[in-house]
Amino acid sequence: MIDFRCRAKDQADAAKLAQRPLARTRLSSLRHQYEAILAQGERDNPPRAHTQRQPGRIKQSPAVNLLLPLALARRRVSSRFLADSRVPFDNNQAERDIRMPKLEQKTSGCFRTITGTESFCTIRSCLATLRKQGRNVLHALTLAFQGQAPDPLPSG
């Protein structure tokens, strides 16, 4: 699955660089490969059966625990980044966006008030938006301290 995902990412990146969508035939072929890998994984790693003596969930192998969500979300997982070049291959950006609030919470032990939490999140959100738009964050902060908060929405 790792090799497949890396090959698919390379093909999606090449199409994005060429500023064209991935060809339908190529997309279909990649989807079939993904389905074949899942089917092989399910054959090689069948889930453990539930018995009468064991109430509740049955502990599964790590492979089965990975296969189940991949199979349930096959369309979203397998090809979303292939079909839409705006969708990133990974979720690293989302992880980076929540890193600072979690670090602040860890350092302080907690946020002291709801108002403080909301203010912190609003400021971080605005700065992240400005940064993603390629705008000058220092200039935006300078304007904010002068009482002229910048509009986080891009102009035009």
ZITAHU-V47265 format. One record per run of one state. SS is the DSSP state (alpha for helix, beta for strand, coil for the rest). FROM is the first residue (numbers start at 1). TO is the last residue. If there is no record, write none. Layout:
BEGIN
((SS FROM TO) (SS FROM TO))
END
This chain:
BEGIN
((coil 1 1) (alpha 2 17) (coil 18 23) (alpha 24 44) (coil 45 61) (alpha 62 72) (coil 73 73) (alpha 74 83) (coil 84 91) (alpha 92 108) (coil 109 113) (alpha 114 132) (coil 133 136) (alpha 137 145) (coil 146 156))
END
